Amino acid sequence: MKFGTSRCDKNGDGMLTEDEVKEVIILSASANKLAKLKSHAATYSSLIMEELDPDDRGYIEIWQLETLLRGMVSAQAPEVKLKRTTSSLARTMIPMRYRSPLKRHVTRTMDFAHENWKRIWLVTLWLAANLALFVYKFEQYKRRSSFQVMGNCVCVAKGAAETLKLNMALILLPVCRNTLTTLRSTALSHVIPFDDNINFHKVLAGAIAVGTVVHTLAHVTCDFPRLVSCPSDKFMALLGPNFGFRQPTYPDLLASAPGVTGILMIIIMTFSFTLAMHTFRRSVVKLPSPLHHLAGFNAFWYAHHLLLLVYVLLVVHSYFIFLTRIWYKKTTWMFLIVPVLFYACERIIRKVRENNYHVNILKAAIYPGNVLSLHMKKPPGFKYKSGMYLFVKCPDVSPFEWHPFSITSAPGDDYLSVHIRTLGDWTSELRNLFGKCCEAQVTSKKATLSRLETTVVADSATEDTRFPKVFIDGPYGAPAQNYKKYDILLLIGLGIGATPFISILKDLLNNIKSNDEVESMHGSEIGSFKNSGPGRAYFYWVTREQGSFDWFKGVMNEVADNDHSDVIEMHNYLTSVYEEGDARSALIAMVQSLQHAKNGVDIVSGSKIRTHFARPNWRKVFSDLANAHKNSRIGVFYCGSPTLTKQLKDLSKEFSQTTTTRFHFHKENF
């Protein structure tokens, strides 16, 4: 087995000096994409020499280093035979209810219903309401004179229009964030899945699109031709009063107030719905200039606000319809008034908060990996729970745009903090503005902040430091805010997805510190003081960039220093390094082990928490938790890209069904 050590033995004598060991470390660091480790290669080569050259000869023999590396590889290599045996054994341990195809189908259906009963009853109620309105309007128009001219076409068009009224009203409610945040803390959260508000918003948008197509096609392909071709005497007798005793032509119908407003609504909704699709909103589609401005969050945000015109046009459209003349029978405004008032109140509250929640920036830092950290003075009366998020607006970037970010400070902290990953136009411009304060102004495309390998900081206490003006709005509820109702926590963050869990870890850490203070003050007089909440928390942070660990290094060190009861268990994973047991990462693992044993600092993260290589074995993670915490309710909270969502959700369901531990899965995707 060769580890590349011979390549650094320049004179071929089978011996390595400290400089040659340093070169080996640099080669290994390059292979594993550990740029920061290269700068400390001299320190780590000295550490290896200290370990393998106790006689201070000034060199070590290659076989010594290779023997040590073989030991690292064999100790970390996966046991393939054991995996195969376990897999074979698992096939014989399938529960009885899963062996028969029929029983398996019934059991899975019951499990699905049990897991999704909140969604099922709500969607069923919504579908029933739509069906009832459609049937009601359909039957109503079958008894009207217009039915004798246009037949079932007018019934279908009016039935679809009635569902459109309902869904245009309901679609505003899932985005009334203040209302939803308040309702999350009530008993309604036990029966209504508030975490699915955006998904329900999308379902309603889909229903509006279907209703619009059905309503439009029924009119333009059936109703209009029948009106135009209807015999004049029959038309005047049945529908003359509705049309001012003048039979319209096809162009007359299109040029009428209902026709023009209908066409305008279709154009605006098509434009807004298209830019709201994932491919446009996430800039997946690449358009040529100048059409490239239509892709991205900014285009989505501005296009969505055009829908306010649709509501105005909808009211005008319904007011001038031909077949209903009495004003109080034109019911569109009745459907819309309450949701529109709710939404208007939400916007007013945001405007009031904008005036009251102008925050002072205490500190700004730009970390490797294009992450901007802002520490702000907490506004008076700003109360939140760990796991919540807030909106940030910077008028110097855009006077209208608000963007959501998880709060990374704990409720007990005297400041408010967010960590912002640069992913789009708005966040790039915000980073550049604060980059000027951090003396890291971007001057060209070749010299971007993404190339920084060190952290740059600007403090408000420093003279001549003037930060851009920032406003905040919130806080708003998120799935992670209800973490205290579980016995055990499993927190999983991918990259910047760690942000909502940092606040939770800080909150747990503050509780630990307060417990220690109470016990030190009162001793055994009151016994062990314990706050309500989870008894244990497991945090898995998976990232592909070594510099990411700088973002929350302080939190990791605090946990290592203050969590004497091992309430918080942290696991850092760096995916750019070859997995443990691979020869290409063996030298890094050996140096990591020696350094951590000597001074308790991890060479990869620079913190006191050791870093694992490659990706976690999630099945083993769930299995270990199920064995360690039997009969417990474990809250599984995941934040990151959607790639891992299905696997974690399936594992939560599987281990809840096959063990006595119940895993409750919650996700936040970005």
Secondary structure, 3 states (H helix, E strand, C coil): CCCCCHHHCCCCCCEEEHHHHHHHHHHHHHHCCCHHHHCCHHHHHHHHHHHHCCCCCCEEEHHHHHHHHHHHHHHHCCCHHHHHHHHHHHHCCCCHHHCCHHHHHHHHHHHHHHHCHHHHHHHHHHHHHHHHHHHHHHHHHHCCCHHHHHCHHHHHHHHHHHHHHHHHHHCCHHHCHHHHHHHHCCHHHHCCCHHHHHHHHHHHHHHHHHHHHHHHHHHHHHHHHHHHHCCHHHHHHHHCHHHCCCCCCHHHHHHCHHHHHHHHHHHHHHHHHHHCCHHHHCCCCCCCCCHHHHCCHHHHHHHHHCHHHHHHHHHHHHHCCCCCCCHHHCCHHHHHHHHHHHHHHHHHHHHHHHHHCEECEEEEEEECCCEEEEEEECCCCCCCCCCCEEEEECCCCCCCCCEEEEECCCCCCCEEEEEEECCCHHHHHHHHHHHHHCCCCCCECCECHHHCCCCEEEECCCCCCCCCCEEEEEEECCHHHHHHHCCEEEEEEEHHHHHHHHHHHHHHHHHHHHHHHHHHHHCCCCCCCCCCCCCEEEEEEEECCHHHHHCCHHHHHHHHHHCCCCCEEEEEEECCCCCCCCHHHHHHHHHHHHHHHHHCCCCCCCCCCCEEECCCCHHHHHHHHHHHCCCCEEEEEEEECHHHHHHHHHHHHHHHHHCCCEEEEEEEEC
